[in-house]
Amino acid sequence: MTATRRRADPGRAPSRYRVWAAQVAAATPGARDRTVDALRAVAIAGVVLGHWLVSAIVADPDRPAALHGASPLSALPALAPASWLFETLGLFFVAAGYAAARPRRSTGHLHPRSTVRSACQRVARRGVPPQAG
């Protein structure tokens, strides 16, 4: 049995998803990589969900107005392996490394060595206190 793909009907309006995707593509600069942006978004969502699994603000059943911190993992220990999926620090390093390795056309630093040198100079300038005049 062969799978048939649905072809776009020229008389039919595009789906909301396709319209949204076209708007995102038009608003994204050409040099920007949406895959890296998606990795960042997944990493941030993982951090938020991972922190929720570790600590959450819950209402006290005996006193509904009283809030306190509790871990959902204490009530649902079977979710502990799910918390391992939210270890997304590696995704942050991949996205940051990719962004750092790309040439900086906007600053004119096309060589990685000059990019690293300018980054070190910016960090050093922040660490040096201004001289009294």
C-alpha positions, 0 to 999 in steps of 0.5 A: 500500500502506498501512502499518498500525500495531500496536495495543496489545492490552488483554490483552497486557502492555506491553513493557519499554520502555513500562514503563521509559518510564512509570517515567521519566515518573512519576519526572520532575518536571512542570516538567522537560523531558526533551528538554533532558535527552536533549540533555545526555545526547547531548552527554556521550556525544559528549564521551566518544566524541570523547575516546576517538577522540583518545586511548585507553589501549591495551596494547602487543602486544609487552608485554601488561602495558604500557599506553600512550596512543595515538590510534585515529585514527592506526590508523583515519584514516578515522574522522577525519570521525566525530570532527567529529560529536562536536563537541557544545559547541553542545548544551551551550550550547543546554541551558544557555541553555534552563535559564537562560532558564526562570523559577526558580519554586523561588527565586521569581525569575520575571523573567529580570532578577531571575534574572540579578541573583541569579546574579551575586550568588551568583557575587560572594559566592563571589569575595569573601573573608571579612572577618577579625573 
